[in-house]
Amino acid sequence: MSEDKAEDKKLKFVLRHTSIKRKKVCPICLGNLEMAPPFWGWLIPQEYRCKACSYQGPVYVEHAEQEDA
């Protein structure tokens, strides 16, 4: 029974394709994010800012955009 629970909690690793551009969007309104001032990111995580809903934080959603080849 304990083996079944351990199998459910396995991590899944996914290899990213570098040919796909990923756009960072706001987790609240899905608007475009811009980077907060450049001094962020050295000792603390990089922060992003959304002009549409005034969100500011380190969490973002990646939206994959495939290039037409």
Secondary structure, DSSP 8 states (H G I E B T S, - for coil): -HHHHHHHT--------TTEEEEEE-TTT--BEEE--TTTTSSS---EEETTT--EES--EEEEEE---
